[in-house]
Every structure is written in C-alpha cells, then in structure tokens.
Amino acid sequence: MNDQSPNASPMNSYRNQPDENGRFGIHGGRFVAETLMPLILKVEDAWKSSLTDPDFQKELDYYRKHYIGRPSPLYFAERLTAHFGGAKLYMKRDELNHTGAHKINNVIGQALLAKRMGKTKIIAETGAGQHGVASATACALFDMECEVFMGAEDVERQKPNVDRMRLLGAKVHPVTSGTGTLKDAMNEALRYWVSNAETHFYIIGTAAGPHPYPAMVRDFQSVIGHEARAQIIEAEGRLPDSIVACIGGGSNALGLFHPFLDDDSVSIYGVEAAGKGIETGEHAASLTGGRPGVLHGNRTYLLQNDDGQIEDAFSISAGLDYPGIGPEHAWLHDTGRVNYVSATDEEALEYFQLCSRLEGIIPALEPAHALAFIGSMIGDMDKDQIVVMNMCGRGDKDLGAVLPMLEERGKL
Amino acid sequence: MRIAAAFERAKNETRAALGLFVTAGDPDPKTSLEILLGLPDQGVDFVELGMPFSDPMADGPAIQAGSLRALKGGTKLGDVLAMARAFRDRHPEVPLILMGYFNPIYIYGVERFITDAVNAGVDGMIMVDLPPEEDQEFCLKARDAGLDFIRLITPTTDDDRMPVVLANSSGFVYYVSITGITGTRSASGDSIGQAMARIRDASDLPAVVGFGIRTPEQVREAAAHADGVVVGSAIVDQLAASLDDNGHATATTVSSVLELAKSLGEGRRP
C-alpha cells in the first residue's frame, strides 16, 4: 500500500480527538439519562478493547471485503470534469457498497461489537432509511432482532427503504411525535433504549450522540478516507487539493476527512443542506445557522431558538434533515480546519440530474449537495488540480421524491 | 433546608412525603400557576416544576405532550422562574424543585440561571441529561450557590456506580423505579423495597421513589418503603383529560388536578 498516513498522531494533530471525556474542544460529552450511563460506559469498554484485538479487526476486515465489497473504487469522473472545465474530479464510490451507501461500514462494525457484548437485539434510528436498511441487513446477517425508528414523514418519502427493511425482517416504528423526522426518530430510539437498556444495543447511524459514539462511528467510517488516500496517491502520485462531502450528522464526511486532517495541503469542504436557502430559515445547516447547545447526548451546533428549544430542520434530503451535526465537525468548524459551506434543495436537484446524465451514476440527494458545491467552485480551479468527493449513496431511494419535482420544473 | 425540613415533618408524622410533578405553563401560564399554587393545600409536601423542552428524551407521551402544550403557550425559562418566585411568595416553607433538560439552561446562561433560581426561592434541581460525568457543567456550580442537586438512581445503577452517582448528590435521592421513561409502566413493591435498602446502605439522604406511580394505592405501596413518593405523568394525564378539543383549559382543569393531588396525598400513610 502507498498509504502515507502517519502511524501516530503528533501532539498538534487534528486526529487525536476526543479527550478521555469524549470532548472535541467544548463539543461532545455524555449528556444522557443515568439509566443509559452504565450501558454507554460498557460500549466504550468493548469498543476500546476491540481496537487492540486482532481477531476483531480480522473479522471486520473479512466482512468489509466479502460482504460490503470494499475497497470501493476511486473513480475519475471524466465527463463531469470536462463539463466543469476545471480541476479533475474523482468520486469515492461508496454508493457501490452493499445496501447502496456508506452506512453499512459503521453498522457492520457496531453489530460485531454488539455480538462481542453478547447483545442480540438492535435499535437504530434512520432518516433517509439508509442506516435503517444497513442495520436491518446486518441483523439478518448476524441473526439479531432489529427495531428501526423512523419519522412518519420519512416513512412516506423513503418508502422503498421501508419496504427493504421489512423484507429483511426488521420492525419499523413510524415516529409521529414532533415533526416526524430524524430528530424525533432519534428521541424515540433513545426512549426505547432507556426502556430496554439491559437487553438492547443502540447502533447510532451518524458520528453524533454520547461518547463514545462520535469517535467510534468516525473510526468505522474512516476506512473511506484511508482507502481514498491510498487510491489517489496510486492514481495521481499525490494528495488531492480538495476533498468534499455532504453533511447531515456527518459520518460519511468524517470518514473521508479524518485521514486527511493533518495533510495541510488538502482543503476540506463539508456541505450542509441549505434547504430553501439559509436566509429563509428553512434549512438544515447547523454550523451556518445554529449555535452550540446540548441535544441527543452531545454538545454541538444546533438549530434552536433564543430559549434553547430545538427548531425543525428542513431539507429535500431526508438524510440531511437534522437540526444538529456531529461534535467533531463542530470542533473542526471552530478550529477552522474544515470549511463548512451549503447547497440548496434546487441546486441538489440540478446536480442529481446532471450526474445521472453525464456519468450514468444516480447519486443520492445527499451527495448531490456535495456535487452542487463542487459545481460552484471546481471550474475556477486549475486543470492540474484534483478534487475528491464522497459519493456516499445511490439515488434509487429518492426517485419517488425527485421525479415529480423534475417534471414540475419541465426538466424531464 | 426546606427539603430536609419537609422530610423531617413527614417522618415525625410517620408517613412518606408526597411530591407532585407539573410542567410549568401547561396548558397555559395562568392555569398552570393556579394549579402550582394550589398543590400544597392538597397535602403535597414538595413540588417538582418541569421546565418545558422541545425534545424531552427521557419522558413518555404524557409529559412530552405537556411540554409541547407549554411551549405552544409561549412559556420560556424566564417564565418558569417567575412561577417559582410566585410559589415561594405564597408558600414560604414548601420545597420547590425544578426538573428538566440542560439545553434551555445552557442557552439562558448557567451562572445567570443559578443566580435567578436562588433568588426565586428554588431549592433544588433535577437535570435529566446531566450524569456525574458532566458535573462541571452545572452541578458543582449549582451546589456552590446553595441549590441541591438531586440525582436519579435507576435499576441499571449497579453497586460500582452507586457511589459515583451519590458523590455530589444532595437534598434527596430519587429512585427511578423502572428501566424506562416516565409514565409507562409500574414497579412492584418488592423491587422498590430492595432498591430502597441498597440506597439506604449507601446514603443518609432521604430516598424517594418515582416513575410509574399513578394511584393512591401505588403511593401507599411505595410509601411503605420510601421516605418520599413522586407522581408525575398521572397528574399530567388528568390535566390533559380535562382540556377541550383544542387543548385549552376548561372550567374543570384546575379542580380535577387538585382533586387527584388530594386523593394521592391520602396514600402517604401506610
């Protein structure tokens, strides 16, 4: 392998977070009910001991290779590159993973951890349904029970994924409290966990929640960035100039970013969902439009009012429709290491179609946001520069929502 | 001091102390204040006043709904403190504990909140999402200012963890009698008795039991084992049942809640 990533992170590294209390700067932590604390401490113990257990790593590698289908290709998007007329665009093809998104990378890791802890019952929350499908898949594979909590609105707009989960044997609980989206699904999943703390393992789907989840999910997803780093060096003989990923909770982005954080020459962009536009207030851009607060077990940037009540996020993409963001992103924003930008629903829609037409790749609405940002900047870069984006999911699940919108706009 | 005195009074009368939970501002500020001020006259020994939050992740449907009604009615954290002050003016001796989630306090400002809560005559705090691991956020500062920090012990709190949870606890120890969220299921008297024995071995603080206690009979059963008993969701359910189709208070809202409070109070004696 040509992987040049450092074996040990130096003291001034961006890669040695969090501290022993799960803090990334002021963010992160363990803000949970006492009922869950003993469980969370046990998860942390199990995760830490797995890191140095060669048998665990061997099993994880086995499923990554033979079940998920890793490594995913790093693909040179020639036609989009020609279309933009600027830097070369590479896509990390995590939409080719089994189940069609990056979510499975994390789920297989946590399911193996659950198995190690002797747990056979799994809880998961899901927005777009990709994490729910990945969890249902892993539960089928490892003979576990799976309870998925999904906002009622998302159950409607992501029906194909709901059907997949049911077929795989999972029980899908539509959540009607609050606004019936990802935030409420997470509340309900946490309530269910509080009520079944002794028997169930909660597989959180993004790099958020109480410590150790943000770090654990990041580590399971970092396989994306480790592969991409080695692959771009193999293809181009050097590191990229920019790497780009979309962000809801931010697990696909951290997975790509983390191995590159100490590479000073690499500019890093996280793309939040601007919904109808930041200025309209109807968006899901927690870093751009929020402020630090405490929700779902961690401190991070949140969309909230002046009284500390959480506000509804808004995005065309169910996977980005969350009023918070993982605490490590909050810290990377505070430190300035990563640039956080945004793309609107309309822009995502445009690039959803563009990518389908020019590359024959139907992207999920989530990475279509990343591509929309790339479209706004890559044309101004030199032709010998390199951009790597994470194509973190495929768009089949979105056709039901996207096609009527494209037809409405006379684009289909 | 008010908390210790209230448990002492109950003990001298060979009974448990009864605490009731109501959400501040539910269903509207005026009705909520009337209920709050009326509780002590029904035999309620201490009051837990809920600070409404949009995402109450340890609460069941009843208290979630109560929280949302209060927020819809415009209740802010400053209004909760104003209610506390009105309660203190009317009832100088009855302990008042604020209960809720951290984010509204974090946004209000921790130091500012503690000052205002002390000035309003609040005695203690129950913060659902602040375990001992996060004591530096709020607990230690609140205790320095003279507020009791009341911690929850749960069925998942094992012997190793018990001293960690009790370390900065004061006022009383609140035993969550079920592994679950508020208002969903009930624990048996036997399991409560065993838990109380464990807590008394580890702490001299009064031991109070709550979660899943709904009827005078359940209060009586729990009172046989505990120094205090808390009822929450049943009160909120009673309030909800009295509302009209639009979720507004009716002529019976205050009276029906206070009647339930009174009948629960009769369960304090074995």
Contacts between the chains, C-beta under 8 A, distances in Angstrom:
chain1	res1	chain2	res2	distance
A	21	B	133	6.7
A	29	B	133	7.7
A	29	B	134	6.0
A	29	B	137	8.0
A	30	B	131	6.3
A	30	B	133	4.9
A	30	B	134	6.5
A	31	B	102	6.3
A	31	B	129	4.5
A	31	B	130	6.7
A	31	B	131	7.8
A	31	B	134	6.1
A	32	B	129	6.0
A	32	B	131	6.4
A	33	B	57	7.4
A	33	B	58	4.4
A	33	B	128	5.5
A	33	B	129	6.3
A	33	B	131	7.6
A	33	B	152	7.2
A	33	B	154	7.8
A	34	B	131	5.5
A	34	B	151	7.0
A	34	B	152	4.7
A	34	B	153	7.1
A	34	B	154	5.2
A	34	B	156	7.7
A	34	B	157	6.5
A	34	B	165	6.4
A	34	B	176	7.5
A	35	B	58	7.6
A	35	B	152	7.8
A	35	B	154	4.3
A	35	B	155	7.8
A	35	B	156	5.3
A	35	B	176	6.8
A	35	B	179	6.1
A	35	B	180	7.8
A	36	B	156	7.7
A	37	B	131	4.7
A	37	B	132	8.0
A	37	B	133	7.1
A	37	B	156	7.8
A	37	B	161	7.3
A	38	B	156	4.9
A	38	B	157	6.8
A	38	B	158	6.4
A	38	B	161	5.7
A	39	B	156	6.8
A	177	B	61	7.7
A	177	B	64	6.2
A	178	B	54	7.5
A	178	B	55	7.3
A	183	B	55	6.9
A	187	B	55	5.5
A	187	B	56	8.0
A	187	B	57	4.9
A	190	B	57	4.7
A	190	B	58	8.0
A	191	B	57	6.2
A	191	B	58	7.2
A	191	B	59	7.9
A	191	B	60	7.5
A	191	B	181	4.9
A	194	B	57	7.8
A	194	B	58	6.0
A	194	B	179	7.3
A	194	B	180	6.1
A	194	B	181	5.5
A	195	B	179	6.4
A	195	B	180	4.0
A	195	B	181	6.0
A	195	B	184	6.8
A	196	B	179	7.5
A	197	B	156	5.3
A	197	B	179	5.5
A	198	B	156	6.7
A	198	B	179	6.5
A	291	B	107	7.9
A	293	B	103	4.8
A	293	B	106	6.1
A	293	B	107	6.2
A	294	B	101	7.8
A	294	B	102	4.9
A	294	B	103	4.6
A	294	B	106	5.7
A	294	B	129	6.9
A	295	B	55	6.2
A	295	B	103	6.2
A	296	B	55	7.8
A	296	B	57	7.2
A	297	B	129	7.6
A	299	B	106	7.9
A	302	B	103	7.7
A	304	B	103	7.2
A	304	B	107	6.9
A	306	B	107	7.2
A	307	B	76	4.6
A	307	B	77	6.0
A	307	B	104	6.0
A	307	B	107	6.8
A	307	B	108	7.7
A	308	B	53	7.8
A	308	B	77	7.1
A	308	B	103	4.5
A	308	B	104	3.6
A	308	B	105	7.3
A	308	B	106	6.5
A	308	B	107	3.4
A	308	B	108	6.7
A	309	B	53	6.9
A	309	B	54	4.2
A	309	B	71	6.1
A	309	B	104	6.9
A	310	B	54	4.6
A	310	B	55	5.3
A	310	B	103	7.5
